[in-house]
């Protein structure tokens, strides 16, 4: 009996021990399971960008988290990743802000659910500046994007010249995935142009006997010339007046384009032999000189009705519009006098600064 009693006691202790072990096991497992799906396993105090330049292992991801100072439990994340099967993470750009569960955090990158980059295409720029802007924001080089504008097969597919293609790079804010390729980016912008150039605008262009690309060409000159949007329709009306009278367009921006630089033009610049020099060649140039905004396109299609034929810059950053050449000469002289005065003031200040520095 004593032996049985001893054996019974041993069994009770064993059962108690096993029960304790089971309880502890399930308690630990439950805690970890809660941590697995808990919404605060990782906390990003501010919006954080994680860029994976290639397919990445968990250890490499954890190293990147450490480098940016994210607080979390490495061993716990390792356990969660093994349990969930998220151990390889796709190339891309991901944004995190606030609290995340391990599953929410790891699965986003394992599945490659990227966050797009907000890219602004500015009006009145050059292919080089556009390529640099996109190349700095996305995972391709500026040169690879510039190459698209010279790709004869791509241009032939779109039935566009290099200038016409760039003219359709509609200024807008675009959401683009970091891993997008140059051709895909260009096609996305082209789709936006096609959507923005409405049927009503096409009908208006047809009524003016202009193709879409001729509208964009005129709009590009307006974009380059206008210092503010309020002047666009007035400038458009001036150019339309010249075109309707059979005059040379004489648009300074086309000469700048021919020269390949933006600066104040000299007398000899107007003599350049170039198909875009509208001081020598009648009508619109062969293509756009930049990428016009939608506002400039609207202005090209809806010119202001007036009798202006000439314009000259004014000190306020806009233009003075005149009807006769004599009025134009008078306003041009006022502008030159103002410029000479600005140069005089500048030289005086530089001389005073030089004297101050020499003391």
BELRAQUI-V278356 format. One record per backbone hydrogen bond with DSSP energy under -0.5 kcal/mol. CO is the residue of the C=O (numbers start at 0). NH is the residue of the N-H. Records with the same first field share a line. If there is no record, write none. Layout:
BEGIN
CO: NH  NH
END
This chain:
BEGIN
0: 4
1: 5
2: 6
3: 7
4: 8
5: 9
6: 10
7: 11
8: 12
9: 13
10: 14
11: 15
12: 16
13: 17
14: 18
15: 19
16: 20
17: 21
18: 22
19: 23
20: 24
21: 25
22: 26
23: 27
24: 28
25: 29
26: 30
27: 31
28: 32
29: 33
30: 34
31: 35
32: 36
33: 37
34: 101
35: 102
37: 40
41: 99
42: 44  70
43: 97
47: 49  95
48: 50
49: 51  93
50: 52
51: 91
55: 88
56: 60
57: 61
58: 62
59: 63
60: 64
61: 65
62: 66
63: 67
64: 69
65: 68
70: 42
71: 73
72: 76
73: 77
74: 78
75: 79
76: 80
77: 81
78: 82
79: 83
80: 84  85
84: 86
86: 57
88: 55
91: 51
92: 114
93: 49
95: 47
97: 43
99: 40  41
100: 104
101: 105
102: 106
103: 107
104: 108
105: 109
106: 110
107: 112
108: 89
111: 113
116: 118  175
118: 120  173
119: 121
120: 171
121: 124
125: 129
126: 130
127: 131
128: 132
129: 133
130: 134
131: 135
132: 136
133: 136  137
137: 139
140: 144
141: 145
142: 146
143: 147
144: 147  148
145: 148
146: 149
147: 150
149: 151
150: 154
151: 155
152: 156
153: 157
154: 158  159
160: 164
161: 165
162: 166
163: 167
164: 167
165: 168
167: 169
171: 120  173
173: 118  175
175: 116
176: 179
177: 138
180: 184
181: 185
182: 186
183: 187
184: 188
185: 189
186: 190
187: 191
188: 192
189: 193
190: 194
191: 195
192: 196
195: 197
197: 201
198: 202
199: 203
200: 204
201: 205
202: 206
203: 207
204: 209
205: 208
210: 214
211: 215
212: 216
213: 217
214: 218
215: 219
216: 220
217: 221
218: 222
219: 223
220: 224
221: 225
227: 230
228: 231
230: 234
231: 235
232: 236  303
233: 237
234: 238
235: 239
236: 240
237: 241
238: 242
239: 243
240: 244
241: 246
242: 245
249: 251
250: 253  254
251: 254  255
252: 256
253: 257
254: 258
255: 259  260
260: 262
265: 268  269
266: 269
267: 270
268: 271
271: 273
273: 276
275: 277
276: 279  280
277: 249
289: 291
290: 123
291: 170
292: 296
293: 297
294: 298
295: 299
296: 300
297: 301
303: 305
309: 321
311: 319
313: 316
317: 313
318: 320
319: 311
321: 308  309
323: 327
324: 328
325: 329
326: 330
327: 331
328: 332
329: 333
330: 334
331: 335
332: 336
333: 337
334: 338
335: 339
336: 340
337: 341
338: 342
339: 343
340: 344
341: 345
342: 346
343: 347
344: 348
345: 349
346: 350
347: 351
348: 352
349: 353
350: 354
351: 355
352: 356
353: 357
354: 358
355: 358
END
